[in-house]
Amino acid sequence: MRDAIINRLSKPSNIKRAWVIRSGAKKRVREKLREELGAQVVVIETSLHECLSRISKDERRNNFEVWEKLIRGWWENYEKCEGDIIKKEQI
């Protein structure tokens, strides 16, 4: 679904602004969005510790080990990119 929306946004239209939420840790993913859409990429850097803390307190997420692996994997693969706008989340 997300890819279909990105594909639509890459074509001429009267759409002035759209938010695409993507959790790409690799910079090539974000660079591709920037190139295809002329997008401004904002990365909200929420610390590993804070992500794990939030997941552990979220009653809707009943398998902490799975989420922990995903979060640690994201941080292990995260690559900063010169074109990204970095927002450090204020807690």
N, C-alpha and C positions, 0 to 999 in steps of 0.2 A: 504494500500500500504506500509506504513512504517513498519507494523508488518511483511509483507512478506519479506521485505529487511532485517530486523533484523533476521528473521528466516534463510534466506540464509547466512547471515554473521556468524551465529552460527555454520555452517557446515564447515568441512575442505575445504580449497580452497587455491589458490595462491594469494588471495587478501591480500595486505600488510597493507593498510590503507583505512579507510572510515570515513566519517563524517555523523553522524546521529543527526539531529537537532530535539530536543524534548523539550517541555516546561513543563516538569514534576515538579511541586512544591513539591510533596511528595517525601521524600528521598527513599522510597521503590521502586519507579519507576526508579530512577537513580541507586540504588543498584542492581536491576534486570538486567539492561543493563550491568553494570560492571561485574556481575557474569556470565551472558550468553555469553558475547562477550569478556571477559577479557579486557573491554574497560577502557579507561581513560575518566573520566567525568569532563567536564569543565562547570562551571556555570558562565554566564555573568550576574552579578548583576547590572542591570540598575534600579535606584531608582524609587519608585512609582511616585514621583513628575515628574521625567524626562519622564517616560513612558506616563503619562497623558498629559504632555506638547506636546510631539511628536504627539500623537493621535489627540489632539485638532488642530494641524496645518496641519494634513494630509487630503487633500481634497478628497482623495479616500475613506476615512472612514466617511460615512455620518451619522452614528448613534453613537455619542459620548457616550451616556448613556450606550449602550450595551458594548462598549469597556471598559468604565470606570469600569463597574461591573466585567468584566472578569479580568482586571488588578488588581483591589482591591482584588478579590477572590484569584488570584495567590499569592499575597503578604500575605494574611491572612493564606494561607495554606502552604506557603514555609517553608520547614524544611531543615536546614543545615545538611550536612552529612560529617562525618570525612574524607571519601575518595575523596570528591569532590575537584577539583582545582577551587578556587574562583577567578574570575577576576572582579574587580570593574571597571566599565566602566568609562573611563576618558572623560569628556565632554569638 
